[in-house]
């Protein structure tokens, strides 16, 4: 297996390296977006702290006046003393997946600004997020990120295996864990590449696994698997029973919705939901109030409320989520640098820098062994050919992986086919035609 694993690591790194480099650079830029967002959108996000606040009804009414053609989709009351209240709308002219959000001063009822937002991300963070996920190329660009996420884990495992096997008989822990400072040239590059890759391997595997949950093809399979195993994120019931059924909507009139939001929020507070929360109106159903704190400790409790009476219809506590759903929530929030705040951002930034260095060092090693006129392109394992059994095993793995991770499976089969053709070509006797 070793010759095949070595060739796989070498050639995949050579051809997938650009995708990994782009993903790492854009991911590194994304790690600073929380602070950049606060700087760029300071006007919309912060207000002077005062003694008295106006009620939520007045805040929502002011937001509705600022977006007259919109329908309210979510209300996020002020969660910090210097924060604003956000009211999001489905409005004409807003691109798919985005909402138009008005930011209201909770002390004066003044609208501080109106922006098109992607979920809770304001324009600056939404731009970096889309750059990292799609390179601004839509669904076509999502293939790039899925390819990078798929192969990142494979390269981490193959590199980790090769590096540990290389040092298994030397019994020198320091040489395995740390680069050789006294080495020069290719040996020094290989030492740095292997040692840094060893330390970064767990992080790379984590980024690969969590990144695939958002991918275009594998992400759909992950969602289907979670649903089949009952690992999906649970939600509260919005079904109204008895005489209130069918009367859950307060219509689209902003004044009515504003008054209902006050009633629903009061009921949620009484049920124990603390800030930050988001209120989602129900169309003929109960309204949902959900905690939206994604930093540690996470707050994800939710209740559904009858908008007419203010009665609690259903409750769901984060403590009652299935373990798999909790792990998914924690994994995604860690990948996005949210779970542990600034410390999380620093770790992700260091990991992104490590991946950038690994790719650059890999290309540098290839350059030092690059083709010359006097020598054929040197393969990573010299002239040692992979065993037929090894190729068949990896081929079966590629087929199996292709069912769940299509981009990985197809590209792995393409690699095996291309490598077999190349080895066959190199083994032909001199003088034979192509």
C-alpha positions in Angstrom: 0.0 0.0 0.0 2.8 2.5 0.8 3.8 3.2 -2.8 0.2 3.9 -3.7 -0.5 6.1 -0.6 2.7 8.0 -1.3 1.7 8.6 -5.0 -1.8 9.5 -3.9 -0.5 12.1 -1.4 2.0 13.5 -3.8 -0.1 13.8 -6.9 -3.3 14.8 -5.2 -1.4 17.4 -3.3 0.0 18.7 -6.5 -3.3 19.0 -8.3 -5.7 19.8 -5.4 -3.2 22.2 -3.8 -4.5 25.3 -5.5 -8.0 24.6 -4.2 -6.7 24.0 -0.7 -4.7 27.2 -0.9 -7.7 29.3 -2.0 -9.9 27.7 0.7 -7.2 28.3 3.4 -6.6 32.0 2.3 -10.3 32.8 2.2 -10.9 30.9 5.5 -8.1 32.9 7.1 -9.8 36.2 5.9 -13.1 35.0 7.3 -11.6 34.5 10.8 -11.4 38.3 11.2 -14.9 39.1 10.0 -16.5 39.4 13.5 -14.2 42.3 14.3 -14.4 43.7 10.8 -18.2 43.6 10.9 -18.2 45.6 14.1 -15.9 48.2 12.5 -17.7 48.5 9.1 -21.2 48.4 10.5 -20.7 50.2 13.7 -23.6 52.6 12.9 -26.1 49.8 12.5 -24.9 47.7 15.4 -24.3 50.0 18.3 -26.2 52.8 20.0 -25.5 55.1 23.0 -26.8 53.6 26.2 -29.7 55.4 27.8 -31.9 55.0 30.8 -35.3 54.2 29.2 -36.2 52.0 26.3 -39.3 52.2 24.1 -41.4 49.1 23.8 -40.8 46.4 21.2 -44.1 47.3 19.4 -42.8 50.8 18.6 -39.5 49.5 17.5 -41.1 47.0 15.1 -43.4 49.7 13.8 -40.5 52.0 13.0 -38.7 49.2 11.2 -41.8 48.4 9.1 -42.0 52.1 8.1 -38.4 51.9 6.9 -39.2 48.9 4.7 -42.7 49.6 3.6 -43.0 46.9 1.0 -41.6 44.1 3.2 -43.2 41.3 5.2 -41.7 40.6 8.6 -39.8 37.3 8.8 -37.8 37.6 12.0 -37.4 40.0 15.0 -34.3 40.0 17.2 -34.7 42.3 20.2 -31.7 44.1 21.6 -29.5 41.6 23.5 -26.7 43.9 24.8 -27.0 47.4 26.4 -25.4 49.1 23.4 -26.9 46.8 20.7 -29.7 47.5 18.3 -33.0 45.6 17.6 -33.0 43.8 14.2 -36.2 43.4 12.2 -35.9 41.3 9.0 -38.2 41.4 6.0 -38.9 39.5 2.9 -38.9 42.4 0.4 -38.9 42.9 -3.4 -35.5 43.1 -5.0 -33.6 41.2 -2.3 -31.5 38.4 -3.7 -32.4 34.8 -3.0 -31.3 33.6 0.5 -31.1 37.2 1.8 -33.5 39.4 3.8 -33.7 43.2 4.2 -33.0 44.1 7.8 -33.8 47.3 9.7 -31.6 48.2 12.7 -33.5 50.1 15.4 -32.3 52.1 18.4 -34.2 50.5 21.2 -34.0 53.7 23.3 -35.4 56.1 20.8 -37.1 54.0 18.2 -35.0 55.5 15.5 -33.9 53.4 12.5 -30.1 53.4 12.4 -29.9 51.8 9.0 -31.3 49.2 6.5 -29.1 46.4 5.1 -29.5 43.3 3.1 -28.3 40.4 5.3 -27.6 36.7 4.9 -29.1 35.1 8.0 -27.5 37.0 10.8 -24.5 38.0 8.8 -24.3 41.6 7.7 -22.9 42.5 4.2 -19.2 42.4 5.0 -19.3 39.0 6.7 -21.8 37.6 4.1 -19.3 38.7 1.4 -16.4 36.8 2.9 -18.6 33.8 3.7 -19.7 33.5 0.1 -16.1 34.0 -1.1 -15.0 31.1 1.0 -17.9 28.9 0.1 -18.3 29.6 -3.7 -15.7 32.1 -4.9 -18.8 34.2 -5.9 -19.6 31.6 -8.6 -22.8 30.2 -7.1 -23.4 26.5 -7.3 -20.5 26.0 -9.7 -18.2 27.5 -7.1 -19.5 25.1 -4.4 -17.8 22.3 -6.3 -14.4 23.9 -5.5 -15.1 24.0 -1.8 -16.4 20.4 -1.8 -13.3 19.2 -3.6 -11.1 21.0 -1.1 -13.0 19.7 1.9 -13.1 16.1 0.6 -9.4 15.9 -0.1 -8.2 17.8 2.9 -9.0 14.9 5.1 -7.5 12.3 2.7 -4.3 14.3 2.5 -4.1 14.7 6.3 -4.6 10.9 6.9 -2.2 9.9 4.1 0.5 12.4 5.2 0.1 11.4 8.8 0.5 7.7 7.9 3.6 8.3 5.7 5.3 10.5 8.3 4.8 8.1 11.2 5.8 5.1 9.1 8.9 7.0 8.0 10.0 7.5 11.6 8.6 4.3 13.2 12.0 2.6 13.5 14.1 5.6 14.4 12.7 6.0 18.0 13.3 9.7 17.8 10.3 11.4 19.1 11.7 14.9 18.6 12.5 14.3 15.0 8.9 13.1 14.4 7.2 15.9 16.3 9.5 18.8 15.5 11.3 20.0 12.3 15.0 19.4 12.0 16.6 22.8 12.4 20.1 21.6 11.3 18.8 20.1 8.0 19.1 21.9 4.7 17.4 22.0 1.3 14.9 19.3 0.5 15.4 17.5 3.8 14.6 20.6 5.8 11.5 21.3 3.7 10.3 17.7 4.2 10.9 18.0 7.9 8.9 21.2 8.3 6.1 19.8 6.0 5.9 16.6 8.0 6.1 18.0 11.5 3.6 20.8 10.8 1.3 18.4 9.0 1.4 16.1 12.1 0.4 18.9 14.5 -2.3 20.2 12.1 -3.8 16.8 11.2 -6.6 16.7 13.7 -7.6 20.3 12.8 -7.6 19.4 9.1 -9.7 16.3 9.6 -12.2 18.4 11.7 -12.4 21.1 9.0 -12.9 18.5 6.3 -15.7 16.7 8.2 -17.6 19.9 9.2 -17.0 21.6 5.8 -18.6 18.7 4.0 -21.9 19.3 5.9 -22.4 22.5 3.9 -21.3 21.0 0.5 -23.5 20.7 -2.5 -23.5 16.9 -2.9 -22.1 15.3 0.2 -24.0 17.8 2.3 -27.3 16.5 1.0 -26.3 12.9 1.8 -25.2 14.0 5.3 -28.6 15.6 5.9 -30.4 12.5 4.6 -28.3 10.2 6.8 -29.0 12.4 9.9 -32.7 12.4 9.2 -32.8 8.6 8.7 -31.0 8.1 12.0 -33.1 10.7 13.8 -30.1 12.9 14.3 -31.6 16.0 12.8 -31.8 19.2 14.7 -35.2 19.1 16.5 -37.8 21.9 16.4 -40.8 22.9 18.4 -44.3 22.2 17.1 -46.2 25.2 15.7 -49.5 23.5 15.4 -52.4 25.3 17.2 -55.1 23.1 18.6 -58.7 23.7 19.6 -60.5 27.0 18.9 -57.3 28.8 18.2 -56.4 26.7 15.2 -56.3 28.8 12.1 -56.0 32.1 14.0 -52.2 32.0 14.6 -51.4 34.7 12.1 -51.8 38.3 12.9 -51.8 39.2 9.3 -49.2 41.3 7.5 -50.3 44.6 9.1 -47.1 46.0 10.8 -49.1 47.4 13.8 -50.8 44.1 14.5 -47.5 42.2 14.1 -45.7 44.6 16.4 -48.3 44.2 19.1 -48.2 40.4 18.7 -44.4 40.4 19.0 -44.6 42.1 22.4 -47.1 39.5 23.6 -45.1 36.5 22.3 -41.8 37.8 23.7 -43.4 38.3 27.2 -44.6 34.7 27.1 -41.2 33.5 26.1 -39.5 35.4 28.9 -41.9 33.9 31.4 -40.9 30.5 30.0 -37.3 31.2 30.9 -35.8 32.2 27.6 -33.1 34.8 28.1 -31.3 37.0 25.5 -30.3 36.7 22.8 -33.5 35.5 21.1 -35.1 35.6 17.7 -38.9 35.8 17.1 -40.3 34.1 13.9 -43.9 34.9 13.0 -46.1 32.0 12.1 -48.4 32.0 9.1 -51.6 30.5 10.6 -49.4 28.8 13.2 -47.8 29.5 16.5 -44.9 31.9 16.6 -41.5 30.6 17.5 -39.1 32.3 20.0 -35.6 30.7 20.0 -32.4 31.5 21.8 -29.6 32.2 19.3 -26.4 32.4 21.4 -23.8 30.3 19.5 -20.9 31.0 21.8 -20.0 28.8 24.8 -22.2 28.0 26.7 -24.7 27.8 23.8 -28.2 28.9 24.3 -30.6 27.1 21.9 -33.8 26.7 23.9 -37.0 27.4 22.0 -40.8 27.8 22.6 -43.8 28.2 20.3 -46.4 30.7 21.4 -50.0 31.1 20.5 -50.0 34.7 19.2 -53.6 35.4 20.1 -53.5 34.3 23.7 -49.8 34.3 24.6 -50.1 30.7 25.8 -47.1 28.3 25.4 -47.8 25.7 22.7 -44.6 23.7 22.9 -41.1 23.8 24.5 -37.7 22.4 23.5 -34.6 22.7 25.6 -31.1 22.4 24.2 -30.3 19.9 27.0 -33.0 17.5 25.4 -31.4 17.6 21.9 -30.0 14.2 20.7 -26.3 14.0 21.2 -25.6 13.9 17.4 -27.6 17.1 16.9 -25.6 18.8 19.7 -22.3 17.6 18.1 -23.3 18.9 14.7 -24.2 22.3 16.3 -20.9 22.5 18.2 -18.9 21.4 15.1 -20.5 23.9 12.8 -20.1 26.8 15.2 -16.5 25.9 15.9 -15.8 25.7 12.2 -17.2 29.2 11.9 -15.2 30.6 14.8 -18.2 31.2 17.0 -18.2 28.7 19.8 -15.2 29.9 21.8 -15.0 33.5 20.6 -11.7 35.1 20.0 -9.8 31.9 21.1 -11.7 30.0 18.4 -10.8 32.6 15.8 -7.1 32.4 16.7 -7.0 28.7 16.5 -8.7 28.7 13.1 -6.3 31.4 11.8 -3.2 29.4 13.0 -4.7 26.3 11.3 -5.3 28.2 8.1 -1.7 29.5 8.1 -0.5 26.0 8.7 -2.4 24.7 5.7 -1.1 27.5 3.5 2.5 26.7 4.6 2.0 23.0 3.9 0.8 23.7 0.4 3.6 26.1 -0.3 6.2 23.7 1.1 4.8 20.9 -0.9 5.1 22.8 -4.1 8.6 23.9 -3.2 9.6 20.3 -2.7 8.2 19.4 -6.1 10.1 22.4 -7.6 13.4 21.1 -6.2 12.6 17.7 -7.9 11.0 19.2 -11.0 11.5 17.7 -14.4 14.6 18.5 -16.3 15.8 17.8 -19.9 18.0 15.0 -18.6 15.5 13.3 -16.4 11.9 12.2 -16.5 9.5 13.6 -14.0 10.5 12.0 -10.7 7.6 10.2 -9.0 7.3 10.4 -5.3 8.0 6.7 -4.9 10.6 6.5 -7.6 10.1 3.5 -9.9 8.4 1.4 -7.3 4.9 0.4 -8.6 1.9 0.0 -6.3 0.7 -3.5 -5.9 -2.4 -4.6 -7.9 -4.2 -5.5 -4.7 -3.6 -2.1 -3.3 -5.0 -0.4 -6.4 -8.1 -2.7 -6.3 -8.6 -1.9 -2.6 -8.4 1.8 -3.1 -10.6 1.5 -6.2 -13.3 -0.2 -4.1 -12.9 2.5 -1.5 -13.4 5.1 -4.3 -16.6 3.5 -5.4 -17.9 3.2 -1.9 -16.9 6.8 -1.1 -18.5 8.0 -4.4 -21.9 6.9 -3.1 -21.7 9.2 -0.1 -19.0 11.7 -1.2 -19.5 12.0 -5.0 -16.8 14.6 -5.6 -14.2 12.6 -3.7 -15.2 9.3 -5.3 -15.1 10.5 -8.9 -11.8 12.4 -8.5 -10.2 9.4 -6.7 -11.2 7.1 -9.6 -9.9 9.6 -12.1 -6.6 9.7 -10.2 -6.3 5.8 -10.2 -7.1 5.7 -13.9 -4.6 8.5 -14.8 -1.9 7.0 -12.6 -2.3 3.5 -14.1 -2.1 5.0 -17.6 1.0 7.0 -16.7 2.8 4.0 -15.1 1.9 1.9 -18.2 3.3 4.5 -20.5 6.6 4.8 -18.5 7.0 1.0 -18.5 6.8 0.7 -22.3 10.1 -0.3 -23.9 12.1 2.5 -25.5 11.3 3.1 -29.1 7.6 2.2 -28.9 5.2 4.8 -30.3 2.7 6.5 -28.0 
